[in-house]
C-alpha cells in the first residue's frame, strides 16, 4: 500500500522558518519525481517545488531563494526547508510523487504564517 505522510507543519511568525518532511512507503522512491504543492483557502492548488529522480530542482518564482527541496533516497523521504516565511505562504502543503502514469498524494500539512 502506498503511503505519503507529511509532517512539520505549524504556526510561525513572518520571517520564521519551518521544515516539512514527507515519508513514503510502498513506492520505489528513487525513481519518482517528487513535488510539494500547496493550496491556500479559496485558491487553486499550486506547484511549489520539484526534485527529479536525478536530483534536479525547480521552484515557484515566489519561493525561489527562500525554500529548498531535498530528498533522501535511502530513507525514502523528501523535505522542504522554508525560510523567510510570509503570510502569503499560509496554505496546506501536500507531498506528491509521480512516475509516468502513477501519481500519489499525501494528506497535507497546515502551514500558517501570522503575527
C-alpha positions in Angstrom: 0.0 0.0 0.0 1.3 3.4 -1.0 1.6 6.0 1.8 2.9 9.5 1.7 2.8 11.2 5.1 3.7 14.9 5.6 4.9 16.3 8.9 6.4 19.5 10.2 3.6 22.0 9.6 2.6 24.5 12.2 2.2 28.2 13.0 5.1 30.7 12.7 5.5 34.4 12.6 6.5 36.2 9.5 10.2 35.8 8.8 10.3 32.5 10.6 11.2 29.0 9.3 9.7 25.6 9.1 10.9 22.3 7.7 8.4 20.0 6.1 9.0 16.3 5.7 7.3 13.6 3.5 7.8 10.0 4.5 7.0 7.5 1.8 6.3 3.7 1.7 5.1 1.3 -1.0 6.8 3.1 -3.9 10.3 2.6 -5.5 11.1 6.1 -4.2 14.4 6.6 -6.1 12.6 6.5 -9.5 9.9 9.0 -8.6 9.8 12.8 -9.3 8.8 14.4 -6.0 6.8 17.6 -5.6 5.5 19.9 -3.0 2.2 21.5 -3.8 0.2 24.0 -1.7 -3.4 25.2 -1.6 -4.5 28.3 0.2 -8.1 29.0 1.1 -10.2 29.9 -1.9 -7.2 29.3 -4.3 -6.2 26.6 -6.7 -3.5 24.1 -5.7 -0.1 25.2 -7.0 3.2 23.5 -7.5 5.8 24.9 -5.1 8.9 22.9 -5.7 10.0 19.8 -7.6 13.0 17.4 -7.3 13.5 14.9 -10.0 14.8 11.4 -9.7 18.3 12.6 -10.6 18.2 15.5 -8.2 17.3 18.5 -10.4 15.3 21.1 -8.6 12.7 23.6 -9.7 10.8 26.3 -7.8 7.8 28.5 -8.0 9.2 32.0 -8.6 7.6 33.3 -5.4 9.6 30.8 -3.2 12.9 30.7 -5.1 15.7 31.7 -2.8 13.6 31.1 0.4 12.6 27.4 0.1 14.9 24.4 -0.5 13.7 21.0 -1.6 15.7 17.9 -0.9 15.4 14.1 -1.0 17.0 11.1 0.7 16.7 8.0 -1.4 18.0 5.8 1.3 15.3 6.9 3.8 12.7 7.4 1.1 11.9 10.9 2.3 11.6 14.3 0.9 11.9 17.6 2.7 11.1 21.3 2.2 13.1 23.8 4.2 11.1 27.1 4.2 12.8 30.2 5.4 11.7 33.9 5.5 8.1 32.8 5.6 5.4 35.3 4.6 1.7 35.4 5.4 1.1 34.6 1.7 2.8 31.2 2.3 -0.1 30.2 4.5 -1.6 27.0 3.0 -2.0 23.3 3.2 1.2 21.8 1.8 0.9 18.4 0.0 3.6 15.9 -0.9 3.2 14.4 -4.4 5.0 11.5 -6.1 4.9 11.0 -9.8 6.3 8.2 -12.1 4.9 8.0 -15.6 1.2 7.5 -15.1 1.5 6.7 -11.4 0.7 9.6 -9.0 0.3 9.6 -5.3 -0.6 12.3 -2.7 -0.2 12.8 0.9 -3.0 14.1 3.2 -1.4 17.5 3.6 0.0 19.5 6.5 -1.1 23.0 7.5 1.3 25.9 7.5 0.2 29.2 9.0 2.3 32.4 8.9 0.8 35.1 11.0 1.8 37.7 13.6 
